[in-house]
Amino acid sequence: MRDLTILSAALEIVEKRLCEQMNAADLAKACFSSYSGLQKLFGYAFDCSVSEYITKRRLSRASNELLTSNKSITDIALDYQYEAPEAFSRAFRRFWGITPSEFRKTRRFSELLPKFKIDNNYGGYIMSTRKPIDVSRLYDELKLLGGTYAFGIDIAGFEEINNKYGYAAGDIVIAEAFARIERELSDNMLLFRTGGDEFAVVTAYKDEADAKLLAQKISAKNNDVAKTNELEIPFSLRIGISQVPKKVLSYQKALAILSNAVNEARKTPDGIAVYEAE
């Protein structure tokens, strides 16, 4: 429980100081933890170092500002502690695979690494294989759209991709998966990252046939590649389709439906399945 308390405090401090100077040593001191202890917690819970987490959260928040504000790229870079726009652009390209200017012109969704959510009431939940990303907005949308169809999506064989090519390449695959899904969505649809290699789409479709057609359009790009400087990594997405119950769901139940839908998709040859929620 002490580890969860420290981790929860650390994440809250990160969110408050994304636009301030901050490093792992500062963060450890602020949440009354040792430097090595905090690094171990982040590595165990999130598969990254403290500095990597801070960098990714800054870039994710900066991405949102590119889409929702009129700030210049230079001003955004300086706000998020980059000394020059060139350094920001290099980091941004590693994160998204495209430049900030390209992102601003072509993208709609920005939360590639949303804030992680720690709930001390759930004991060891943080240490489960499902990373506790804060998807409260997804939950709000599902409550409003009962009777419509939503997708749970994951990347097939993602653990093997990380093991074979490394975590940096895995991050590029996640960014390309995000882009691959986004390209097929209409303006009234929403896309969320819900876990390490997991995503959710709120389609607003009331017809199952429409939902299946959209899933097939996304899956048509299966085995296309994500490109790094040196590699081309083919990957496929599995899509579980489920109708959101009309009754109000608990937060955990809503996420479980999407997770169960993905589990059904894993059993099918084409990676698409319809899951009937109870």
N, C-alpha and C positions, 0 to 999 in steps of 0.2 A: 504493500500500500504506500509506503514511503516513496518508492520509485515512481509510482503513478502521480503522487503529489508533486514531486520534483519535475517530472516531465510536463505535467499540466501547467505548472508555474513557468517553466522555460518557454513553452509555446505561447503563452499569453504575453510574456515579455517580448518575444520575437515579433509578434503582431504589432505591438505598440511602438517598436523601435525600427521598423523596416526602413524608415527614412532617416535613421540616425546611424552614426558609426557604432559598430557592434562586432565583437568577435567571440569565439567560443569561451575564452578565458573570462571575459566580461560577463557573459551569460551564466557561466558556472557560479561565479561569485554572487550574482544577483539572485540566484535561486538556491543559494546555500548548499551547493554541491561541489565535489571535487571535479577538476577538469577531466580527468580520466574516467570518472564515474559517469559524467554527463555524456561523454563521447560513446561509452559503452551502451548507455540507454538509447541514444539516437541510432546507433548501429543496429542494435537488436530490434528496436521497434520499427524503424523506418528504412533500414538498409542503406543509410548514408551517414556522413559525418555531420556535426553541428553546422560547420561552415557551408557544406553542400545544401543543407536544408534551408539555411538563411538565404543563400544565393537563389535557390529555386523559388522560394516564396517571394523574394524581391522581383524576380523576373515575371512571375505569375501576376503579381499585383501591378507591375509596370505594364504588362500586356493589357490588363483591363483598362488602364488609363489611356493607352493608345486608342482604344475603341470608344471610350466614353468621355474623353476630354479633348479640348483643342490645344493642349500643351504641345510644345515642340518636342521632338525626340531628344534634343539636347537638354531641355529642362527636365524631362522625365529621367534621363540618364543621371543627371546631377542629383535629383531628388533621391534616387535610390543608390547613392553613394558610389557612382562610377565617376572617375576623374575626367573622363572624356567620352564623347559619344561613340568614338571608334571602339573603345573597350566595351562599352555597353552593347554595341552591335555584334561584336565577336561572341560575347556571352549569350546574347539573345539568339544568335544563329545556332549555337550549340544546343540551346534549349528547345527551339522550335523548328530548326532546319531552314528558316527563312529570315530575312532581315526585318528590323522593326518597320521600315517603310512598306515593305511588301505585306507584312502582317496587317498594318493599318488599312491597306487598300483592299485586302481580299478576305479577311476573316470576320467572324461574328462572335465566336466564343473564346474565352480567354483563360478559364480556370483549369490549366493543365496540372497545377499542383494546388488544390484548394487547401485551406487551413485544416490541419488535423484536429480531430475532436476527441478529447479525453473525458470519459465519464467515470469517476471513481466509484460510482454505485455498481459498476459491472465487473469489479474485481479484475480478473486477468484478461479482460476483453482486449486491452491494448496489445497484449502479447499474442493474440490470435493471428492466423494467416491473413485475415481480412484487415487491411489497414483502416483505422477509424477516421476517415475523411469526413469533414463536416458537410453533409448534404441536406441541410435543413431546408434550403430552397426547393430542392427536388421533392422532399416530403410535402411541402406546402402545395406544390403544383399537383402532385398525385391526389391529394385530398380534394382539390378543386375539380379534378377531371375524372371522377369516378365513371366507369362505363366505357372509357376510351382505352386505347392500347399503348403500352409502353414496352421498351426493349431493355433487356439486360444483355450486355455485350462483353466478351473478353477476347484476349489474343491467344490463339491456339499455340501451345508449346512455348509460352513466354519464358518459363524457367530455363528451358534448354537454350533459348536465345541468349539470355543473360550468361549462362554458363559457357557457351561457345564463343560469344563475341565480346562479353564484358558488359558491365552495367551502363557505361556511357553509350554504347550502341543500343542497349535496351531502352534508354531514354529517348533516343531518336525514333525507335520503333513505336513507342508510346505516342510521341508527337505526331508521327505519320498516321497512326491509327485514328487519332483525334481528328486529323485533317480529312482522312478518308471518309469517316462518318459524316463530318460536317458538310462535305461537298454534296451529299445526297439529300440534305434536309431542306425543307421549305422554310419560309420566314417565320411561320407560326410555331415551329418545333423548337425544342430545347435539348441541349446536350450537356451532360455532366460527366465528370470523372468521379467514380465512386470507390475506387480502390487501386491497388498497384497497377494492374493491367485490366481493370474493369471500368465500364462506362454504362451510362443509362441515357436513353432517349425518350422523351415525352412526345409522342407523335400527334396527339389530339385526334387521331382517327377513331371513328366509332365502328368501322367495318373491318373485320378481320382480314378480308381479301386485300384491302388497301395496305394494311400493316405488313402482310406477307410480301406484297410487291415491293415495298420499300426495303424490306430485309434482303430481298433478292438483288436489288440494285446495289446495296452496300456489299453483299457477298460476291458480286460479279468481279470485284477487284481483288478477291482472294488470290494469294501467291504473287501479287505485284510486290515490288521491293521498296524498302526504305533505304535511302542512300546516305552513307557517311562519306568522309573524305576518301576512304580506302575500300569500303565494303558496299555491297548490295545485298540486303537481307530480305528474302521473301518471307511473308507472313500472311496469316489468314485470321479472320474474325469469326467468332461463333456468336449467334444471335438467338436469344430466347425471347419469345413474344408472349406477353400476358395481358389480359384485360384487367384494368384496375378495378377492384371491387367498388361498388357504389357506396357502401357503408364506410364510415370513417375508420381508418386503420391506425394502429400504433406506429411509431417511427420504426421500431424493429421489424414489425410485420411487413411494412411496406418494402423495406430493403430485402427482407427474406424472399418475397415474391420474385423480385428481379434476380436474386441469386439462384433461386430454384429454377427459374426459367433458363438461365445459362446452363445449369446442370443438365437440363433436358436436352439442350442443344449439343452438348458434348457427346451425347449418345447417338447422334444422327450422322449419316455419311456426309451430308452437305453443310452441317453445322448450323442448321436452322430448325427451331422447334417451337410449337405452341404449348404453353404451360397453362393448365386450368387451375387457377387459384381457388382455394376453398372459400 
